[in-house]
Each structure stands twice: as C-alpha cells, then as structure tokens.
Amino acid sequence: MYKLIGLLKRRPGMSREDFIRYYETNHRRIGEKYLSGYAVRYMRRFLDPLPNPLDGSRSEPEFDVIMEIWFPDQATCEAALGRMTDPAITAEIAEDEEQLFDRARNRFFTVEEHVSELPPPAGN
C-alpha cells in the first residue's frame, strides 16, 4: 500500500463543529468522486485537543484533521493526482477548499509505515 497524508487546517473563524459538518457533508464527496477507481481507502481523523494537565487550558491545534488516502501503489497515486490537474477538477476542488481550509497552512506527505506486533494486554 501507498499512503498520502494531509494535515489540514480549517479556515479562520470557522468552528470545529461547522468544519466537520461541511467536510463530511460536502468536501468528502468531491474527494470520493475523484478518488474512486484509484484509492482503496479515504479517511478523515478530526483532532480534538486534550486539556493541559497543568492548568486545564486547551490550545488551538496546528491542524484540525489528518486526512489519509491509501492507494494500491505509487503509480496509482500518481495517476489519481495527475487526473486532478485537469483545470475543471482543480477549479472545483479549490473553490470548495476556500469554504473550508486555511489552504496556506495545509501540508501533504507520503508515508512509509512500520507496524509493531504487540502482545495482548494483561488479563485478556
């Protein structure tokens, strides 16, 4: 598997609740439309910062969602990203992203994963 990760920040002034609602109601559908036939999994992990154990305060997270897309291989990922360079597709995605993201703060990566096999918890 080949994975693409996006660390994405909501646009200023948008609440966390509105961000999640818009992403899951609108933006994910655009992703699904253009990832279908290429990606094998498309996941969003919305971050909710924990309170500081010293004073209970909550800081604004640097990113609001971790977006993960799995592809069968690098060539398929590159084909999907190449498709999204079509001017009409690029415009559709950019227009919707303006409603949702602080696009200058978004970051994207490919991932090489290594998994540790752990014994089951004691008592199980």
C-alpha positions in Angstrom: 0.0 0.0 0.0 1.0 3.6 -0.6 -0.4 6.3 1.6 -0.9 10.0 1.2 -1.4 12.1 4.4 -2.7 15.6 4.6 -2.5 17.8 7.7 -5.3 20.3 7.2 -6.3 23.5 9.0 -9.8 24.9 9.0 -10.3 28.5 7.8 -10.2 31.2 10.4 -13.5 31.9 12.1 -15.0 28.5 11.4 -16.0 26.4 14.4 -14.7 22.9 14.8 -18.3 21.6 14.5 -19.0 23.6 11.3 -15.7 22.4 9.9 -16.5 18.7 10.5 -20.1 19.1 9.2 -19.0 20.8 6.0 -16.1 18.4 5.4 -18.3 15.3 5.9 -21.4 16.7 4.1 -19.7 18.4 1.1 -15.9 18.2 0.7 -15.5 14.4 1.2 -17.9 13.8 -1.6 -15.6 15.7 -4.0 -12.7 13.5 -2.7 -14.7 10.4 -3.2 -15.8 11.4 -6.7 -12.2 11.9 -7.9 -10.5 9.1 -5.8 -12.9 6.4 -6.9 -11.2 3.9 -9.1 -7.8 4.9 -7.7 -7.8 4.9 -3.9 -8.7 1.9 -1.7 -9.5 3.9 1.4 -10.2 7.6 2.3 -10.2 8.5 5.9 -10.5 11.8 8.0 -9.4 11.9 11.6 -10.6 15.1 13.2 -8.4 16.3 16.1 -9.8 17.4 19.4 -7.0 18.8 21.7 -6.9 17.4 25.2 -6.8 19.9 28.2 -3.4 20.8 29.5 -2.9 18.7 32.6 -1.3 21.6 34.5 -4.0 24.2 34.1 -6.9 22.7 32.1 -6.5 25.0 29.2 -7.0 23.9 25.6 -4.7 25.2 22.9 -5.7 25.7 19.3 -4.3 22.8 17.3 -1.9 23.5 14.4 -4.1 21.2 12.3 -7.7 20.2 12.5 -7.8 17.0 10.6 -5.5 14.2 9.4 -6.6 13.1 6.0 -5.4 9.7 4.9 -5.7 8.2 1.4 -4.5 4.6 0.7 -3.6 3.6 -2.9 -2.5 0.1 -4.0 0.8 1.5 -5.2 2.7 4.7 -6.0 1.8 4.6 -9.7 -1.9 4.6 -8.9 -1.4 7.5 -6.5 0.4 9.5 -9.2 -2.3 8.7 -11.7 -5.0 10.0 -9.3 -3.0 13.2 -8.6 -2.4 13.6 -12.3 -6.1 13.4 -13.0 -6.7 16.2 -10.5 -4.5 18.6 -12.6 -7.4 18.8 -15.1 -8.3 22.5 -14.9 -12.0 21.9 -14.3 -11.3 19.4 -11.5 -8.6 21.8 -10.0 -11.1 24.6 -10.0 -13.9 22.6 -8.4 -11.6 21.4 -5.6 -10.0 24.8 -5.0 -13.4 26.5 -4.9 -14.7 24.1 -2.2 -11.4 24.2 -0.3 -11.8 28.0 0.0 -15.0 27.4 2.0 -13.3 25.0 4.4 -9.5 25.4 4.7 -6.7 27.8 5.5 -5.0 26.4 2.4 -1.7 28.1 3.1 -1.3 26.0 6.3 -2.1 22.6 4.8 0.7 20.1 4.4 0.9 16.8 2.5 3.2 13.8 2.8 3.6 10.2 1.6 4.1 7.7 4.4 6.2 4.6 4.9 4.6 2.6 7.7 6.2 0.2 10.1 4.0 -1.7 12.5 5.0 -3.3 15.8 3.3 -6.5 16.8 2.5 -6.2 20.5 1.3 -8.9 22.9 -2.3 -8.6 24.1 -2.9 -6.6 27.2 -2.5 -8.4 30.5 -5.7 -10.2 31.7 -7.1 -10.7 28.1 
